[in-house]
Amino acid sequence: MLISILLPTRENPNGLLRAISSINNNSFFKKKIEIIIGYDEDDIVTHNFLKKKIISKVLIKIKKLKRREGYYDLAWRYHNLAKAGNGNYNLIFNDDMTIKSKNWDLTFQKEINFLPSDNIYLSYPSHNQKNKNWPISFFLSKEWIKETKKIANSFETDTEIYVISKLLKRCYKLKKIKIHHHKKQQNIQRKFIIENKLLHPKSILNMKNFFLMLKDYALLKAKINKNSVYFINKMKIKFFFIFYIILIYKHTKINYFRVLIMNFLKKNYN
């Protein structure tokens, strides 16, 4: 089994090196792990850093990406990095994170033996942030990505995948695997949206992305329940979307009734 660690970065060579070192120092099957680094074509700092020889027993692949909308295209970035890798599982990671658990990959292989054999589920490491039961980094199988043809629809990738997995009743916290988030300064683009109370079209709070998320849920549910039909699942969502809003609130405390109102009241991000 191969694990691809998807690692987008921007102008943070110290954090990137720290992340790579933690992967090297704490991995058991180093030849069964690959790190896929993605950086923007206008990121000279990272470009110059990657010219230097990085000592790593874990295979490193480098993918240069278009800048596009930066942070708001995070889901697109992760999907492009996943396509560049060959992993059976993808670990969604960041340049401000480190792996703290020794032999985490060996632990992961043991843990998934008890999870659904179709590999359609969310599993995520424990972490040091306050929201202990919410993923900030997570494992996603190639089967999940093949079925949805994406990582996520919105830049809040962790939230979106978490919601879908809760609806599927296939969300698993890996308590024996720990990561540390070093809490670098809040992303400037995200901070701008919050402070100005704007609604971005690529946010999970956009109702279009809400329905795209439920569409992916319907796809995955049909795959899990082989006697289930995607078209019927999709029609159920359209006719009973209020039920799904209630269900999402029950499992995640995300209030899509409030989000629905917000879509009419909030100013759109231009």
Secondary structure as UniProt FT lines:
FT   STRAND          3..8
FT   HELIX           13..26
FT   HELIX           30..32
FT   STRAND          33..40
FT   TURN            41..42
FT   HELIX           44..51
FT   STRAND          59..65
FT   TURN            68..69
FT   HELIX           70..73
FT   HELIX           74..84
FT   STRAND          89..92
FT   TURN            95..96
FT   STRAND          97..99
FT   TURN            102..103
FT   HELIX           104..111
FT   HELIX           112..114
FT   TURN            117..118
FT   STRAND          122..126
FT   TURN            132..133
FT   STRAND          138..141
FT   HELIX           142..148
FT   HELIX           157..168
FT   STRAND          171..181
FT   HELIX           188..195
FT   TURN            196..197
FT   STRAND          198..199
FT   TURN            201..202
FT   TURN            204..205
FT   HELIX           207..224
FT   TURN            226..227
FT   HELIX           230..239
FT   HELIX           241..252
FT   HELIX           256..265
FT   STRAND          267..268
//
